[in-house]
Amino acid sequence: MKTDKVDAGTLASLHAAGFLPEIWTPYPATERMHRLVARRCQVVRHPTRIKNEVHSILHSHLIPKCPHADLFNGRGRDWLSRQPLPDDERAAIDRHVRELDRLGEDLQELRSRHRTGHAGQRGGASVADHHRRQRDGRHRPHGGSATSAASRPHRSW
């Protein structure tokens, strides 16, 4: 029989006997980079959602596809502004376009931080340098050597 109570007892016994392996926890710089990449992914995905909302509004009012390559560049936005839409839908599209512009600025800022490795901190190595060192096996966090596993933080269960 498998229950949480049984599992907890089994884990406690294994831990007491020293059979549970330690787990690796990332260094603060690595955690910061992971957060930066996650934020960037969110900012990259969000404009797609907003653009889909605009296309949905146009589609629901039977407005044909934009004749320009990109509905959200200068020519596409000019075409969009001339489409006959109810006031509430026009206001929603205007809000979406403003949000797209703001997200574009946010993405530029995140790209700049990603390039320099400065996620709000000074003096950091670039993200690319960090990943290159890890890939090449030259990652030595906290000044440790490549073989000093004892210098790496671990947690046990």
C-alpha positions as CSV (number, residue, x, y, z in Angstrom):
1,M,0.0,0.0,0.0
2,K,1.3,3.4,-0.9
3,T,0.3,6.5,1.1
4,D,1.9,9.8,2.0
5,K,2.4,8.6,5.6
6,V,4.2,5.4,4.3
7,D,6.3,7.5,1.9
8,A,7.2,9.9,4.6
9,G,8.3,7.1,6.9
10,T,10.4,5.5,4.1
11,L,12.1,8.8,3.2
12,A,12.8,9.4,6.9
13,S,14.4,6.0,7.2
14,L,16.5,6.5,4.0
15,H,17.6,9.9,5.2
16,A,18.6,8.6,8.6
17,A,20.6,5.8,7.0
18,G,22.4,8.3,4.6
19,F,20.9,6.8,1.5
20,L,19.3,10.0,0.1
21,P,21.5,11.9,-2.4
22,E,22.1,15.5,-2.0
23,I,20.6,17.9,-4.6
24,W,22.3,20.7,-6.4
25,T,21.1,24.2,-5.8
26,P,22.0,27.0,-8.2
27,Y,24.2,29.9,-7.3
28,P,22.6,33.3,-6.9
29,A,24.1,34.5,-10.2
30,T,22.6,31.5,-12.0
31,E,19.2,32.0,-10.3
32,R,19.3,35.6,-11.4
33,M,20.0,34.6,-15.0
34,H,17.2,32.1,-14.9
35,R,14.8,34.7,-13.7
36,L,16.0,37.2,-16.3
37,V,15.4,34.6,-19.1
38,A,12.0,33.7,-17.7
39,R,10.9,37.3,-17.7
40,R,12.2,37.8,-21.2
41,C,10.2,34.8,-22.3
42,Q,7.0,36.3,-20.8
43,V,7.6,39.6,-22.5
44,V,8.3,37.9,-25.8
45,R,5.1,35.8,-25.6
46,H,2.8,38.6,-24.4
47,P,2.8,40.6,-27.7
48,T,1.7,37.5,-29.6
49,R,-1.4,37.3,-27.3
50,I,-2.1,40.9,-27.8
51,K,-1.8,40.7,-31.6
52,N,-4.1,37.7,-31.6
53,E,-6.7,39.8,-29.6
54,V,-6.5,42.5,-32.3
55,H,-6.9,40.0,-35.1
56,S,-9.9,38.5,-33.2
57,I,-11.6,41.8,-33.0
58,L,-11.1,42.4,-36.7
59,H,-12.3,39.0,-37.5
60,S,-15.4,39.3,-35.3
61,H,-16.4,42.4,-37.3
62,L,-15.7,40.7,-40.7
63,I,-12.9,43.1,-41.5
64,P,-10.7,41.5,-44.2
65,K,-7.0,40.7,-43.7
66,C,-4.6,43.6,-43.7
67,P,-3.1,44.1,-47.2
68,H,0.2,45.0,-45.7
69,A,2.9,42.5,-44.5
70,D,2.6,43.5,-40.9
71,L,-0.6,44.9,-39.3
72,F,1.5,46.4,-36.5
73,N,4.1,48.4,-38.4
74,G,3.5,52.0,-39.6
75,R,1.5,51.1,-42.7
76,G,-0.5,48.4,-41.0
77,R,-1.4,50.6,-38.1
78,D,-2.5,53.3,-40.5
79,W,-4.7,50.8,-42.3
80,L,-6.0,49.6,-38.9
81,S,-7.0,53.1,-37.9
82,R,-9.2,53.5,-41.0
83,Q,-11.2,50.3,-40.3
84,P,-14.9,50.8,-39.4
85,L,-15.2,49.5,-35.8
86,P,-17.5,50.3,-32.9
87,D,-16.1,52.8,-30.4
88,D,-15.5,50.2,-27.7
89,E,-13.6,47.9,-30.1
90,R,-11.6,50.9,-31.4
91,A,-10.7,51.7,-27.8
92,A,-9.7,48.1,-27.1
93,I,-7.5,48.1,-30.2
94,D,-5.9,51.4,-29.3
95,R,-5.1,50.0,-25.8
96,H,-3.6,46.9,-27.3
97,V,-1.4,48.9,-29.7
98,R,-0.2,51.1,-26.8
99,E,0.5,47.9,-24.8
100,L,2.5,46.5,-27.7
101,D,4.6,49.6,-27.8
102,R,5.3,49.4,-24.1
103,L,6.2,45.8,-24.3
104,G,8.6,46.6,-27.2
105,E,10.4,49.0,-24.8
106,D,10.4,46.4,-22.1
107,L,11.9,43.9,-24.4
108,Q,14.6,46.3,-25.5
109,E,15.5,46.9,-21.9
110,L,15.7,43.1,-21.2
111,R,17.8,42.5,-24.3
112,S,20.2,45.2,-23.1
113,R,20.4,43.6,-19.6
114,H,20.7,40.1,-21.1
115,R,23.6,41.2,-23.4
116,T,25.5,42.8,-20.5
117,G,24.5,40.3,-17.8
118,H,23.3,43.1,-15.6
119,A,19.9,42.1,-14.2
120,G,19.8,45.2,-12.1
121,Q,23.3,44.7,-10.7
122,R,26.6,46.2,-11.6
123,G,29.8,44.4,-12.4
124,G,28.4,41.1,-13.5
125,A,29.7,39.0,-16.4
126,S,27.5,38.8,-19.5
127,V,25.0,36.0,-19.6
128,A,26.7,34.7,-22.8
129,D,30.1,34.6,-21.0
130,H,28.5,32.7,-18.1
131,H,26.9,30.1,-20.4
132,R,30.1,29.8,-22.4
133,R,32.1,29.1,-19.2
134,Q,29.6,26.5,-18.1
135,R,29.6,24.8,-21.5
136,D,33.4,24.7,-21.7
137,G,33.7,23.3,-18.2
138,R,35.4,26.5,-16.9
139,H,32.6,27.5,-14.5
140,R,34.2,28.1,-11.1
141,P,31.6,29.7,-8.9
142,H,32.6,31.3,-5.6
143,G,36.3,31.0,-6.6
144,G,36.3,27.2,-6.3
145,S,38.2,24.9,-8.6
146,A,36.6,22.6,-11.1
147,T,37.1,19.7,-8.8
148,S,36.0,21.2,-5.6
149,A,32.5,19.8,-5.3
150,A,32.6,20.6,-1.6
151,S,32.4,24.3,-2.4
152,R,29.1,23.9,-4.2
153,P,25.9,24.3,-2.2
154,H,23.9,21.2,-1.8
155,R,20.8,20.3,0.1
156,S,19.8,16.9,1.3
157,W,16.2,15.7,1.5
